[in-house]
Amino acid sequence: FCRKNTKLAQSTTATRILLTLFSVLLFTQVFGLSSVAQVVLGKGNSGQYLSINMAFGIGVTLGIYASGGVSGAHMNAAITVTQYVLGNISGTSVVAYIIGQFLGSFMAAATVFAVYYDAIYQYTNGSLTVSGPTATAMIFSTYPAPNVTLQGAFFTEFMATVMLILGILVIHDEKNNAAVKGAQPMLTGMLVLGIGLGMGLNTGYAINPSRDLPPRIFTAIAGWGMDVFKAEHAWWWIPVTAPILGSLAGVLIYKLFIDFHNYPAHETEHEKEQAGMETS
């Protein structure tokens, strides 16, 4: 009976996490993708690159505020996989997190497509393309700049995600100088904004498989076809794999250069007390 109750509790928790992430990723991604749509379809008259960076930062901030208490704000599959590798979450939670992330992101792409349906078809004259003067696939997923090689694109996504996870750990590490809990979502949104401002030129800073792959699948279904996977030398797999590897590498770097040299807060206070007693 206890085992049955445990399984039921796990199932209920996984369902709650899945549904929360579904709604939050829908909410968060709509901010970001709609800002790209406005810039592209408005031909620069209804926003600039900065507005895209700001919209994604705002979306991340509000998403963390909305889901932090239920799922721990797992909105990035790369970070979710990293947490699993570190043994911080169970396999059931990983599956629930990633399914919720992917469904929410897919539905966000569908929502933005519906909102800007008329504008997209007017802009493209009914021809949905991945490249060319009236390309619109980049509204939903990232594509590398024409002058960037696959190796350069991979390294960009890898390093951008390293910076993301390092920033997140700095903001949340209570053994170090963690930010006040209520300010953490806002600072994380500013972190995403900063990455976009400084590392977005080469690849559009996907830094999250859940942000890039589900909308790409949507565009393949919605009329852009399989070119979304073939374009730029089949670039699509880089925003999926590079962020995962970057997240793992970032955690390793943080542990080697910061975490292993920190002591828990209570130990630090104890050392201060001892030092004070010795001085007196």
LOMARMI-864729 format. One record per residue (C-alpha): residue number from 0; residue in three letters; x, y, z negated. Coordinates in Angstrom, 3 decimals, decimal comma, padded with zeros to 6 digits. Layout:
LOMARMI-864729
+-----+------+----------+----------+----------+
| seq | type |        x |        y |        z |
+-----+------+----------+----------+----------+
| NUM |  Ala |        X |        Y |        Z |
...
+-----+------+----------+----------+----------+
***
This chain:
LOMARMI-864729
+-----+------+----------+----------+----------+
| seq | type |        x |        y |        z |
+-----+------+----------+----------+----------+
|   0 |  Phe |  000,000 |  000,000 |  000,000 |
|   1 |  Cys |  002,848 |  002,382 | -000,876 |
|   2 |  Arg |  004,601 |  001,530 |  002,376 |
|   3 |  Lys |  001,389 |  002,232 |  004,277 |
|   4 |  Asn |  001,000 |  005,585 |  002,540 |
|   5 |  Thr |  004,619 |  006,449 |  003,319 |
|   6 |  Lys |  004,133 |  005,698 |  007,009 |
|   7 |  Leu |  000,929 |  007,731 |  007,023 |
|   8 |  Ala |  002,688 |  010,651 |  005,355 |
|   9 |  Gln |  005,537 |  010,478 |  007,886 |
|  10 |  Ser |  003,045 |  010,353 |  010,741 |
|  11 |  Thr |  001,124 |  013,326 |  009,346 |
|  12 |  Thr |  004,330 |  015,325 |  008,859 |
|  13 |  Ala |  005,551 |  014,526 |  012,375 |
|  14 |  Thr |  002,186 |  015,538 |  013,841 |
|  15 |  Arg |  002,198 |  018,807 |  011,887 |
|  16 |  Ile |  005,724 |  019,578 |  013,038 |
|  17 |  Leu |  004,879 |  018,732 |  016,648 |
|  18 |  Leu |  001,763 |  020,915 |  016,700 |
|  19 |  Thr |  003,531 |  023,803 |  014,957 |
|  20 |  Leu |  006,435 |  023,765 |  017,374 |
|  21 |  Phe |  004,077 |  023,446 |  020,315 |
|  22 |  Ser |  002,261 |  026,630 |  019,299 |
|  23 |  Val |  005,435 |  028,494 |  018,278 |
|  24 |  Leu |  007,402 |  027,674 |  021,455 |
|  25 |  Leu |  004,374 |  028,663 |  023,500 |
|  26 |  Phe |  004,273 |  031,934 |  021,569 |
|  27 |  Thr |  008,044 |  032,548 |  021,686 |
|  28 |  Gln |  008,641 |  031,606 |  025,322 |
|  29 |  Val |  005,756 |  033,717 |  026,585 |
|  30 |  Phe |  007,578 |  036,804 |  025,301 |
|  31 |  Gly |  010,779 |  035,915 |  027,136 |
|  32 |  Leu |  009,445 |  034,516 |  030,396 |
|  33 |  Ser |  006,868 |  037,254 |  030,858 |
|  34 |  Ser |  009,591 |  039,880 |  030,469 |
|  35 |  Val |  011,577 |  038,229 |  033,276 |
|  36 |  Ala |  008,440 |  038,119 |  035,420 |
|  37 |  Gln |  007,828 |  041,809 |  034,827 |
|  38 |  Val |  011,385 |  042,766 |  035,797 |
|  39 |  Val |  011,491 |  040,552 |  038,908 |
|  40 |  Leu |  007,993 |  041,232 |  040,216 |
|  41 |  Gly |  008,178 |  044,924 |  039,326 |
|  42 |  Lys |  011,426 |  045,195 |  041,330 |
|  43 |  Gly |  013,142 |  046,929 |  038,443 |
|  44 |  Asn |  010,424 |  049,537 |  037,970 |
|  45 |  Ser |  008,768 |  047,767 |  035,020 |
|  46 |  Gly |  011,805 |  046,842 |  032,992 |
|  47 |  Gln |  015,527 |  046,135 |  033,204 |
|  48 |  Tyr |  017,924 |  043,410 |  032,065 |
|  49 |  Leu |  017,952 |  044,928 |  028,567 |
|  50 |  Ser |  014,201 |  044,478 |  028,254 |
|  51 |  Ile |  014,615 |  040,740 |  028,956 |
|  52 |  Asn |  017,252 |  040,462 |  026,227 |
|  53 |  Met |  015,041 |  042,330 |  023,790 |
|  54 |  Ala |  011,953 |  040,262 |  024,594 |
|  55 |  Phe |  013,762 |  036,956 |  023,997 |
|  56 |  Gly |  015,203 |  038,346 |  020,749 |
|  57 |  Ile |  011,753 |  039,445 |  019,570 |
|  58 |  Gly |  010,248 |  036,096 |  020,549 |
|  59 |  Val |  012,898 |  034,174 |  018,602 |
|  60 |  Thr |  012,449 |  036,419 |  015,562 |
|  61 |  Leu |  008,677 |  036,007 |  015,435 |
|  62 |  Gly |  008,952 |  032,288 |  016,175 |
|  63 |  Ile |  011,236 |  031,767 |  013,179 |
|  64 |  Tyr |  008,957 |  033,780 |  010,913 |
|  65 |  Ala |  005,999 |  031,689 |  012,112 |
|  66 |  Ser |  007,534 |  028,207 |  011,892 |
|  67 |  Gly |  010,286 |  028,447 |  009,284 |
|  68 |  Gly |  008,143 |  027,097 |  006,453 |
|  69 |  Val |  006,867 |  024,079 |  008,380 |
|  70 |  Ser |  009,648 |  022,908 |  010,684 |
|  71 |  Gly |  012,641 |  024,892 |  009,524 |
|  72 |  Ala |  012,285 |  026,856 |  012,787 |
|  73 |  His |  013,587 |  024,062 |  015,018 |
|  74 |  Met |  013,075 |  025,770 |  018,377 |
|  75 |  Asn |  016,287 |  024,659 |  020,079 |
|  76 |  Ala |  016,820 |  021,041 |  021,134 |
|  77 |  Ala |  020,602 |  021,448 |  021,007 |
|  78 |  Ile |  020,467 |  022,437 |  017,338 |
|  79 |  Thr |  017,909 |  019,714 |  016,606 |
|  80 |  Val |  020,215 |  017,059 |  018,093 |
|  81 |  Thr |  023,132 |  018,506 |  016,122 |
|  82 |  Gln |  021,155 |  018,296 |  012,880 |
|  83 |  Tyr |  020,357 |  014,667 |  013,635 |
|  84 |  Val |  024,007 |  013,839 |  014,356 |
|  85 |  Leu |  024,943 |  015,429 |  011,025 |
|  86 |  Gly |  022,321 |  013,281 |  009,272 |
|  87 |  Asn |  020,207 |  016,218 |  008,142 |
|  88 |  Ile |  016,969 |  015,068 |  009,798 |
|  89 |  Ser |  015,425 |  011,706 |  010,639 |
|  90 |  Gly |  014,907 |  010,166 |  014,053 |
|  91 |  Thr |  011,135 |  010,599 |  013,709 |
|  92 |  Ser |  011,566 |  014,300 |  013,073 |
|  93 |  Val |  013,886 |  014,657 |  016,076 |
|  94 |  Val |  011,293 |  013,105 |  018,372 |
|  95 |  Ala |  008,521 |  015,324 |  016,945 |
|  96 |  Tyr |  010,677 |  018,450 |  017,172 |
|  97 |  Ile |  011,747 |  017,890 |  020,771 |
|  98 |  Ile |  008,304 |  016,862 |  022,013 |
|  99 |  Gly |  006,813 |  019,954 |  020,367 |
| 100 |  Gln |  009,535 |  022,169 |  021,821 |
| 101 |  Phe |  009,147 |  020,767 |  025,335 |
| 102 |  Leu |  005,349 |  020,895 |  025,363 |
| 103 |  Gly |  005,297 |  024,443 |  024,032 |
| 104 |  Ser |  007,888 |  025,610 |  026,552 |
| 105 |  Phe |  006,070 |  023,897 |  029,440 |
| 106 |  Met |  002,773 |  025,515 |  028,448 |
| 107 |  Ala |  004,478 |  028,899 |  028,099 |
| 108 |  Ala |  005,667 |  028,631 |  031,697 |
| 109 |  Ala |  002,144 |  027,702 |  032,784 |
| 110 |  Thr |  000,730 |  030,654 |  030,842 |
| 111 |  Val |  003,127 |  033,161 |  032,391 |
| 112 |  Phe |  002,417 |  031,696 |  035,849 |
| 113 |  Ala | -001,313 |  032,194 |  035,261 |
| 114 |  Val | -000,857 |  035,744 |  033,954 |
| 115 |  Tyr |  001,289 |  036,786 |  036,926 |
| 116 |  Tyr | -000,306 |  034,515 |  039,543 |
| 117 |  Asp | -001,543 |  037,374 |  041,755 |
| 118 |  Ala |  001,701 |  039,319 |  041,453 |
| 119 |  Ile |  003,797 |  036,248 |  042,278 |
| 120 |  Tyr |  001,845 |  035,495 |  045,442 |
| 121 |  Gln |  001,871 |  039,119 |  046,552 |
| 122 |  Tyr |  005,616 |  039,367 |  045,930 |
| 123 |  Thr |  006,398 |  036,118 |  047,783 |
| 124 |  Asn |  003,673 |  036,245 |  050,468 |
| 125 |  Gly |  002,667 |  032,802 |  049,269 |
| 126 |  Ser |  006,126 |  031,239 |  049,749 |
| 127 |  Leu |  007,555 |  030,072 |  046,426 |
| 128 |  Thr |  011,320 |  029,831 |  046,767 |
| 129 |  Val |  014,339 |  029,250 |  044,568 |
| 130 |  Ser |  016,724 |  031,508 |  046,509 |
| 131 |  Gly |  016,454 |  034,398 |  048,922 |
| 132 |  Pro |  015,136 |  037,972 |  048,714 |
| 133 |  Thr |  011,745 |  036,936 |  047,309 |
| 134 |  Ala |  012,926 |  034,109 |  045,042 |
| 135 |  Thr |  010,849 |  033,728 |  041,885 |
| 136 |  Ala |  012,016 |  030,447 |  040,331 |
| 137 |  Met |  014,404 |  032,414 |  038,111 |
| 138 |  Ile |  011,398 |  033,837 |  036,282 |
| 139 |  Phe |  010,982 |  030,491 |  034,554 |
| 140 |  Ser |  014,434 |  028,873 |  034,369 |
| 141 |  Thr |  018,051 |  029,958 |  034,582 |
| 142 |  Tyr |  020,249 |  029,801 |  037,676 |
| 143 |  Pro |  023,945 |  030,705 |  037,907 |
| 144 |  Ala |  025,237 |  033,814 |  039,645 |
| 145 |  Pro |  026,386 |  033,159 |  043,244 |
| 146 |  Asn |  030,058 |  033,719 |  042,396 |
| 147 |  Val |  030,117 |  031,264 |  039,463 |
| 148 |  Thr |  031,393 |  027,697 |  039,861 |
| 149 |  Leu |  029,787 |  024,748 |  038,095 |
| 150 |  Gln |  032,808 |  024,551 |  035,800 |
| 151 |  Gly |  032,519 |  028,239 |  034,997 |
| 152 |  Ala |  028,774 |  027,898 |  034,416 |
| 153 |  Phe |  029,272 |  024,930 |  032,100 |
| 154 |  Phe |  031,927 |  026,758 |  030,080 |
| 155 |  Thr |  029,723 |  029,850 |  029,828 |
| 156 |  Glu |  026,761 |  027,892 |  028,461 |
| 157 |  Phe |  029,060 |  025,918 |  026,172 |
| 158 |  Met |  030,683 |  029,032 |  024,699 |
| 159 |  Ala |  027,419 |  030,962 |  024,433 |
| 160 |  Thr |  025,944 |  028,114 |  022,382 |
| 161 |  Val |  029,088 |  027,928 |  020,238 |
| 162 |  Met |  028,548 |  031,602 |  019,432 |
| 163 |  Leu |  024,857 |  030,954 |  018,758 |
| 164 |  Ile |  025,417 |  028,157 |  016,229 |
| 165 |  Leu |  028,315 |  030,007 |  014,576 |
| 166 |  Gly |  026,087 |  033,031 |  014,132 |
| 167 |  Ile |  023,222 |  030,937 |  012,763 |
| 168 |  Leu |  025,523 |  029,231 |  010,261 |
| 169 |  Val |  026,961 |  032,565 |  009,123 |
| 170 |  Ile |  023,460 |  033,969 |  008,613 |
| 171 |  His |  022,173 |  030,934 |  006,684 |
| 172 |  Asp |  025,198 |  029,554 |  004,793 |
| 173 |  Glu |  024,456 |  030,094 |  001,093 |
| 174 |  Lys |  027,969 |  028,952 |  000,161 |
| 175 |  Asn |  029,293 |  031,908 |  002,093 |
| 176 |  Asn |  027,703 |  035,348 |  002,353 |
| 177 |  Ala |  024,235 |  034,359 |  003,594 |
| 178 |  Ala |  021,705 |  036,984 |  004,595 |
| 179 |  Val |  018,613 |  037,597 |  002,479 |
| 180 |  Lys |  016,062 |  034,945 |  003,425 |
| 181 |  Gly |  013,459 |  037,401 |  004,664 |
| 182 |  Ala |  015,998 |  039,045 |  006,982 |
| 183 |  Gln |  017,338 |  035,824 |  008,507 |
| 184 |  Pro |  014,779 |  035,591 |  011,366 |
| 185 |  Met |  015,431 |  039,195 |  012,394 |
| 186 |  Leu |  019,200 |  038,697 |  012,332 |
| 187 |  Thr |  018,873 |  035,505 |  014,391 |
| 188 |  Gly |  016,819 |  037,431 |  016,947 |
| 189 |  Met |  019,553 |  040,078 |  017,040 |
| 190 |  Leu |  022,102 |  037,303 |  017,529 |
| 191 |  Val |  020,208 |  036,047 |  020,600 |
| 192 |  Leu |  019,982 |  039,639 |  021,832 |
| 193 |  Gly |  023,743 |  040,047 |  021,419 |
| 194 |  Ile |  024,498 |  036,844 |  023,315 |
| 195 |  Gly |  022,270 |  038,001 |  026,153 |
| 196 |  Leu |  023,942 |  041,408 |  026,267 |
| 197 |  Gly |  027,459 |  039,983 |  026,277 |
| 198 |  Met |  027,275 |  036,521 |  027,865 |
| 199 |  Gly |  024,269 |  036,564 |  030,170 |
| 200 |  Leu |  025,853 |  037,553 |  033,486 |
| 201 |  Asn |  027,107 |  034,155 |  034,660 |
| 202 |  Thr |  024,171 |  031,894 |  033,886 |
| 203 |  Gly |  021,339 |  033,829 |  032,260 |
| 204 |  Tyr |  022,224 |  032,341 |  028,829 |
| 205 |  Ala |  019,875 |  029,364 |  028,555 |
| 206 |  Ile |  021,634 |  028,176 |  025,324 |
| 207 |  Asn |  018,664 |  025,879 |  024,704 |
| 208 |  Pro |  017,532 |  022,793 |  026,672 |
| 209 |  Ser |  013,973 |  023,398 |  025,436 |
| 210 |  Arg |  013,985 |  026,877 |  026,924 |
| 211 |  Asp |  015,209 |  025,773 |  030,371 |
| 212 |  Leu |  014,180 |  022,232 |  031,314 |
| 213 |  Pro |  010,399 |  022,241 |  030,656 |
| 214 |  Pro |  009,784 |  025,418 |  032,707 |
| 215 |  Arg |  011,949 |  023,940 |  035,474 |
| 216 |  Ile |  009,745 |  020,853 |  035,505 |
| 217 |  Phe |  006,700 |  023,125 |  035,622 |
| 218 |  Thr |  008,035 |  025,017 |  038,648 |
| 219 |  Ala |  008,739 |  021,738 |  040,443 |
| 220 |  Ile |  005,073 |  020,806 |  039,947 |
| 221 |  Ala |  003,585 |  024,263 |  040,558 |
| 222 |  Gly |  004,878 |  024,811 |  044,086 |
| 223 |  Trp |  008,616 |  025,440 |  044,082 |
| 224 |  Gly |  009,324 |  021,749 |  044,655 |
| 225 |  Met |  012,452 |  019,751 |  043,960 |
| 226 |  Asp |  014,671 |  022,620 |  045,054 |
| 227 |  Val |  014,611 |  023,737 |  041,417 |
| 228 |  Phe |  016,757 |  020,666 |  040,668 |
| 229 |  Lys |  018,848 |  020,727 |  043,848 |
| 230 |  Ala |  019,738 |  024,415 |  043,881 |
| 231 |  Glu |  023,257 |  025,648 |  043,080 |
| 232 |  His |  024,798 |  022,178 |  043,425 |
| 233 |  Ala |  022,207 |  020,558 |  041,127 |
| 234 |  Trp |  023,001 |  022,977 |  038,334 |
| 235 |  Trp |  019,931 |  021,973 |  036,262 |
| 236 |  Trp |  021,754 |  019,499 |  034,009 |
| 237 |  Ile |  024,219 |  022,098 |  032,710 |
| 238 |  Pro |  021,678 |  024,064 |  030,594 |
| 239 |  Val |  020,697 |  020,712 |  029,083 |
| 240 |  Thr |  024,087 |  019,209 |  028,226 |
| 241 |  Ala |  026,371 |  022,212 |  027,673 |
| 242 |  Pro |  024,261 |  023,680 |  024,819 |
| 243 |  Ile |  024,213 |  020,334 |  022,998 |
| 244 |  Leu |  027,983 |  019,968 |  023,247 |
| 245 |  Gly |  028,444 |  023,646 |  022,376 |
| 246 |  Ser |  026,286 |  023,292 |  019,284 |
| 247 |  Leu |  028,254 |  020,271 |  018,077 |
| 248 |  Ala |  031,555 |  022,041 |  018,765 |
| 249 |  Gly |  030,363 |  025,181 |  016,980 |
| 250 |  Val |  029,489 |  023,233 |  013,839 |
| 251 |  Leu |  032,928 |  021,590 |  013,900 |
| 252 |  Ile |  034,643 |  024,967 |  014,287 |
| 253 |  Tyr |  032,609 |  026,446 |  011,443 |
| 254 |  Lys |  033,402 |  023,567 |  009,116 |
| 255 |  Leu |  037,117 |  023,618 |  009,911 |
| 256 |  Phe |  037,662 |  027,360 |  009,646 |
| 257 |  Ile |  035,007 |  028,540 |  007,188 |
| 258 |  Asp |  032,944 |  025,887 |  005,404 |
| 259 |  Phe |  035,825 |  023,736 |  004,147 |
| 260 |  His |  037,384 |  026,847 |  002,605 |
| 261 |  Asn |  034,274 |  027,913 |  000,734 |
| 262 |  Tyr |  033,103 |  026,843 | -002,699 |
| 263 |  Pro |  029,521 |  026,630 | -003,928 |
| 264 |  Ala |  028,294 |  029,814 | -005,564 |
| 265 |  His |  028,096 |  028,302 | -009,076 |
| 266 |  Glu |  031,709 |  027,096 | -008,826 |
| 267 |  Thr |  032,853 |  030,551 | -007,784 |
| 268 |  Glu |  031,045 |  032,131 | -010,741 |
| 269 |  His |  032,592 |  029,549 | -013,086 |
| 270 |  Glu |  036,062 |  030,395 | -011,785 |
| 271 |  Lys |  035,384 |  034,098 | -012,329 |
| 272 |  Glu |  034,298 |  033,415 | -015,911 |
| 273 |  Gln |  037,438 |  031,369 | -016,545 |
| 274 |  Ala |  039,610 |  034,100 | -015,064 |
| 275 |  Gly |  037,882 |  036,663 | -017,291 |
| 276 |  Met |  038,442 |  034,549 | -020,401 |
| 277 |  Glu |  042,105 |  034,045 | -019,560 |
| 278 |  Thr |  042,535 |  037,786 | -019,049 |
| 279 |  Ser |  040,900 |  038,594 | -022,378 |
+-----+------+----------+----------+----------+
***
